[in-house]
Structure formats: structure tokens, C-alpha cells
Amino acid sequence: MPREYSDLNGRWTVVFGKRINNKVVYKKDGQKTYLLFNDCGQFQMTKDVVGSCKGFGINNKGVWTFDGKENPDTKVKPVRADDPPDPEMTEAAQEKLRKQVERELQEAGEQEKLKMQREQEVVTFRGRMDEEDEAVGDRLMKKFGAKIAKGF
């Protein structure tokens, strides 16, 4: 499979209730990419659940073509329920993912801390909020007919 489509490797799941040309539709787990039987009588990979023959990946007599370029190395095979699961991540990959999640959580916590500190520096009733939160607060106060008393 071409490098730009390498994220399509892995498990695809049946989309319940969707059929194109009397065949089930498959969806790449975690993505909005579909494998289906198109109107031209070929399997194709596409971003939309439609049978038109305009997918980015089309199977023509067992050979997959991506964006007009043949790629004979690409294989698609069904997996049965009793097949062994995909191999688990290596310890190094798990550690890398754990560190990335920790970094993201730390950054989110720092952002929230800064926001809380900024709100505490103001002596008004509502504090200092983001523009979006200010607009929401204004709408709620108007809806309930609330007014801020002088001095707050």
C-alpha cells in the first residue's frame, strides 16, 4: 500500500444497516474511510458511502490501484472472528504513547491553571472569561432577567 495510505492497514468493521449494490459496507476502525462494492462491479476504498466509481483505491481483477497508480503489493483479506487478534504494541511503543498522553495532560492542566489564575485576578462578579464564555453568560443573564448589582 502506498505510504500516504498506510494508515488504512488494520481492521475494518461491517457498517450495520449499510449496503451498496447488495453488498455490505466496511469502515476502517477509527476513520471515515469505507470499503464497498461500487456500481462498476469493483471493490473500492472511498471517503463517502456511495457506489459511484470514484474511490481513491479501486480493485481491478485483484490488483489495487491508488490514485491511478497500480500497487500489486496491496492485499485485502477477510478476518474471521476466531482469528488471533492484532499483535499488541511493544513496550517501547506503549511507553512512548504513555509519555505523549502525560505531556498532553500536563499541558491541559497548565492551561486550566492559567485560566483560573486570570479569572481570580479580577474583582468583578463574573471575573474575566474568554469571549465565548462572556457571550454565554450574557445570554443567560438576559434570559433570566438577571442584573449585576452595583459594586460587583
C-alpha positions, 0 to 999 in steps of 0.5 A: 500500500502506498505510504500516504495510505498506510494508515488504512492497514488494520481492521475494518468493521461491517457498517450495520444497516449499510449496503451498496449494490447488495453488498455490505459496507466496511469502515476502517476502525477509527476513520471515515474511510469505507470499503464497498462494492461500487456500481462498476462491479469493483471493490473500492476504498472511498471517503463517502458511502456511495457506489459511484466509481470514484474511490481513491483505491479501486480493485481491478481483477485483484490488483489495487490501484491508488490514485491511478497508480497500480500497487500489486503489493496491496492485499485485502483479506477477510478476518474471521472472528476466531482469528488471533487478534492484532499483535499488541504494541511493544513496550517501547511503543506503549511507553512512548504513547504513555509519555505523549498522553502525560505531556498532553495532560500536563499541558491541559492542566497548565492551561486550566491553571492559567485560566483560573489564575486570570479569572481570580485576578479580577474583582468583578462578579463574573471575573474575566472569561474568554469571549465565548464564555462572556457571550454565554453568560450574557445570554443567560443573564438576559434570559433570566432577567438577571442584573449585576448589582452595583459594586460587583 
